[in-house]
Amino acid sequence: MDSHGTGEGPSATGPASVEWAVVDSPIGPLLLAATATGLVNVAFHARPAVRDTALGRLRARFGTEPVEAPASARLAEPVRAFAAYFAGDRQEFGLALDWALTAGFHREVLRELATGVPYGTVVGYGELAARVGRPEGAQAVGAAMGANPLPVVVPCHRVVESDGGLGGFGGGTETKRHLLALEGVLPQPLF
């Protein structure tokens, strides 16, 4: 399945299974979760409280208990892709995605971000709103970024304020700076 998997949720035959694992990264532990459709969730700072919140959201959405599966075949490629990205060896994730945790305007904005804002570039909130036909929707774009269930893969870190400010970020501004420096948008920190 391509990165535009429907991810409409549980099938008529029962709830979708969700497998997850926590992986280390230069920006802290990440929770990665996948369904048979594709990667469905990435959560920053995946320590117990954050992990429990993410798993609760997945449980509620899919109607089944997410299964911890660090050796999961579903997670193998996402784990490799993240490792290569953080090593500077991968610019495109190219993963199958399950969009089940987003809908409507948010999904529309996130899909545009995933396909229309390449590695090493940034876009303003207002410009992204205009790209999806809602030029007055910069604040709504900000809300979509805050609710992005697939950060880094769907690169909300590449969305910045029109005056050049970083803007908000669910993973924190230091994480956003780190990702933008990795992609060459900002200079690498001196220490």
N, C-alpha and C positions, 0 to 999 in steps of 0.2 A: 504494500500500500504506500502511496506517496504521502508527502507531508500535508496533503489536504484531506486526510481521512475525515470522515464525517464525525466520528466521535459523538454520536447522538445519544450514547448511553447504553443501558442494559438492553440486551436483545429480548425478543419475545420468548426465548427459551429459558430465560433466567438472568440473574445478575451477572455482570461482567466481573471477571476476577482481576484483582489489582495486585501486582507484585512490587515490592519496594526494597531499597537498600540505602544506606547512608555511605557516601564516599567522601574522602578527604580531598580538599582542593586548596589552592593558595589563598582563597577568600573564605576559608572555613569549611566545615562539614556541609555537604549538600545532600538533601533527600531527593532521590530520583524514584519515580513511580511510573509504571507502565501497565497498560492493558494489552490485549491481543491486537488492538488497533495501532498502538504506538505509545510513545512517551506522553504521559498525561499530566505530570506535575514535577516541578523542580522547586525545592524550598531551601532558601538560604539559612545559614546558622542553625542547622538541624540538630540542635541539642534537644534534650527531652521535651521541654514545653512546646517548642516549635514543631518538633516531630509529632507530638500527640495531637496538636491542632491540625496539622496537615493530614494525618491519618484519619482524624474525625471527619474532616471535610470529604475525604475520599469515601469513607464508610457511608456517610449520608448520601452522597451522590450516586454511588453504585449499588448500595443496598447489600453489601457484603464486606466481610472483614478483610482489609488489606493484609497480604502475607509477606512477611520479611523473607526475602529471597536473594541474598547477595550474589549467588551463583546463577541467577536466572538467565536463561537465554534471551528473554525480552530486554533485560537490562545490559547485556554484554556490549552491544554496540553503543548505547548511550554512554556507558562508563568509558569505553575507548575514546569516543568522540570528545568527551569533556577533558580527558587526560591530554589528548592531542591539542585541543584548543588552548589549554593552559600552558602547554609546552611551546606554543607559538607555531605548531605544525599544522594547524587546521583553521581555516577561516569560515567554512560553511559546515554546518552540522549535518545536513542532508538526512535527517532522521524522520521516520514516520511519526506523525503526531496525532494524538487523540485530543480533540478540542472540546471534550465533554464538560470541562469545568468553566466554560465561557460561552456566551450566547449574544445574539443581537449586535448592537453597536460595538460592544467590547470585542466580540469575535471579529467583526469586520475590520476594526482598527488593528488588532493584533495580527491578522492575516496580511494586511498591507505592510505592517512593520516587518514581518517575517520575510516577505518577498521583495520589498521595495527599499530597504535601508541596509545596504551591504556593509560588511566588515570594514572598519576604518573610516566610516562616515557617521555623521549625526544629522538629525532632523529636528526642527522645532515642533512643539506641541501644536501650534496653529497650522503649520504646513502639513503635518500629518492629518489634522482634521480636514483641511481642504482636499487632501488626496482622496478622502472617503466621502467627499461631497457635503461636508458640514463645516464650512470655513469659520463659523461662529463657535465651533465646538472644542476649543482648546482645553477648557476645563474638563469636559467629558473625556477627552483623550487622556488627560492626567489621571482621571479615575480608572480608565481602562488599563493604564500602565500599572497603577497600584494594585489592580486585581489580576494582573498577568499570572496565570498558573504555570507558565513555562519560561521564566526569566533566563537570560543568557541565550538560550536557543531561539526564543522570540525576544530579540534584543532591546528590551525597554531601556537598557542603560544607554542606548544611542539616541534617546529623546532628551533634548535639552531646551532651556528657555531661550526665547528669541533674543534676549540681551546678552547671550553668551554664558549665563549662569548654568550650573549643572542641573538644577531642578531637583525634585524629590526622587527617592528611590527606595523601594521596599527592603533592599539589602543594606541600606545605609549609604551615605555619601562616600565614605572611604572605599566601600566595595565598588561603587560606580566609578570612582577615580581609578581604581586598580584596573577595572575592565577596559576603560577608555585608554589608559596608558598601555595596556597589553596590545590593544588594537592600533596604537600609534597616533591616537587623536590628541592625547595629552602627553607631556613629557614624563618619563619614568621618574619616580621619586629618587632623590639623591641618597636617601638612607631609609 
